[in-house]
């Protein structure tokens, strides 16, 4: 079971790395339109941090 959680965690880290390479502001939303992640470009463009963004409803 620990290997499975490690696999999921590594996949999330890789996905965030991809999001962070996109030059345009980008949000990742869940099925309820809550912000799960945002790109570095998003944080820079809107002068926000993860604490004010992640978990917020779109």
Backbone torsions as a table, in degrees:
resi	resn	phi	psi	omega
1	UNK	NA	-37.1	179.2
2	UNK	-61.1	-37.8	177.7
3	UNK	-63.2	-38.0	179.1
4	UNK	-63.4	-45.9	179.0
5	UNK	-65.2	-37.4	176.7
6	UNK	-63.5	-41.9	177.8
7	UNK	-60.2	-45.9	179.3
8	UNK	-64.0	-42.8	-179.4
9	UNK	-64.2	-43.2	178.5
10	UNK	-64.5	-37.8	177.4
11	UNK	-64.3	-38.9	179.0
12	UNK	-67.5	-39.1	177.9
13	UNK	-63.5	-43.3	178.1
14	UNK	-64.2	-42.2	179.5
15	UNK	-63.1	-41.5	178.4
16	UNK	-64.6	-36.2	176.6
17	UNK	-61.3	-39.1	177.7
18	UNK	-67.1	-45.8	179.0
19	UNK	-58.4	-41.0	-177.5
20	UNK	-69.8	-17.5	179.2
21	UNK	-86.1	-12.4	179.3
22	UNK	-70.9	126.8	-176.2
23	UNK	-73.2	-18.5	-179.7
24	UNK	-94.7	152.0	175.6
25	UNK	-58.2	134.6	-175.5
26	UNK	-144.5	138.1	174.7
27	UNK	-115.5	147.4	171.8
28	UNK	-112.6	122.0	-176.1
29	UNK	-111.4	153.2	172.6
30	UNK	-92.3	-174.1	-175.3
31	UNK	-67.1	-16.8	178.5
32	UNK	-100.5	12.2	-178.9
33	UNK	63.7	31.4	171.2
34	UNK	-92.0	141.4	-178.3
35	UNK	-75.6	119.5	177.6
36	UNK	-93.4	-32.5	-175.3
37	UNK	-160.0	160.9	177.1
38	UNK	-146.0	152.7	179.7
39	UNK	-78.9	160.9	175.2
40	UNK	-59.0	-37.3	179.1
41	UNK	-62.3	-36.6	177.4
42	UNK	-62.8	-49.5	-178.9
43	UNK	-61.1	-39.7	-179.9
44	UNK	-69.6	-44.8	-177.0
45	UNK	-63.3	-42.0	-174.8
46	UNK	-102.4	6.3	177.0
47	UNK	50.5	48.1	179.7
48	UNK	-122.0	161.7	174.4
49	UNK	-115.6	168.2	179.7
50	UNK	-56.9	-35.3	-178.1
51	UNK	-63.8	-25.9	178.8
52	UNK	-97.1	-2.0	-172.2
53	UNK	-120.1	-56.2	-174.3
54	UNK	-62.2	130.9	179.8
55	UNK	89.3	-5.1	179.3
56	UNK	-83.2	149.2	176.6
57	UNK	-78.9	138.0	-178.8
58	UNK	-65.0	NA	NA
